[in-house]
Amino acid sequence: MTRNRWRGILRFGLFNAVKLMYELKHNNTQPKYYLAVCAIARNEGPYFKEWIEWHHKMGVDKFYVYDNDSTDCIKEVLAPYIESGLVEYTFSPGFKKQLAAYDDCLEKHRFDTRWIAFIDLDEFIVPIKDKTIPEFLNRFESFPAVEVNWLIYGSGGAKTKQPGTMMERFKYHSLPGHFLNRHVKSIVNPRRVFSMIGCHEVARISGYAADSHGNLIKQNFWEREPQQDVIRINHYAVRSYEEFVEKQSRGRAAGKTRFITMQYFNRYDLNDIKDD
């Protein structure tokens, strides 16, 4: 974890780190929002409405959406949310732009919100022991970040895209202890972090991140058993076979290549338990 933290600091830049710490010391601005979500998406237009409305219902005050060269209906779907002020839209063209989008979000909105969750359009934060995500976060005010584990949902054998939301259509998920569920996504206090290390972890300015049970994190997420009993992220990694093929064709905003292989589908199409 110490190595990861220094990796993040070096990526952020030592000069930038010193500059930021000075700014943090002298800026007493009170955040306008309690919880925001930052995401970058490429041709995910049909999925935005469910994703935004779920998280807004769960207590998200603001969405920072980065559009990575989309050619579908994303702007039309987002238009009412942009007009209402719920969504701030940024066009972000180019290859491998996920971390650049996260950096930009932290740079612009570090003082605007108390927490920022960095997740994707196929990920839904689901509080289990609390009614909303802020109720959960209220117990973590002393931490710079909270890491939340995945629970991977498979295709359930669906070959084609059917009417309905993702949460209605896909009810089968992996075994909770599956090693892929060790993946986490981070909800961070932007005033206590430098930048994201990758799409999962954050480079902290001070203190340790916490897991969902409130334990200090001193091991990489691959070395920890997944926790889904307090809060989790439903990860609809493949959706139906037809939708996965569409995902292949449009590519992604992160990774060494835009292309997603069929091996990914075979690995993440996990349907061990039905969630009623």
Beta strands, then each sheet from edge to edge (+ up, - down):
strand 1: 33-41
strand 2: 62-67
strand 3: 87-91
strand 4: 113-118
strand 5: 123-127
strand 6: 145-153
strand 7: 172-173
strand 8: 184-188
strand 9: 193-196
strand 10: 202-204
strand 11: 231-236
strand 12: 273-274
sheet 1: 3+ 2+ 1+ 4+ 8- 6+ 11+ 5-
sheet 2: 7+ 12-
sheet 3: 9+ 10-
end
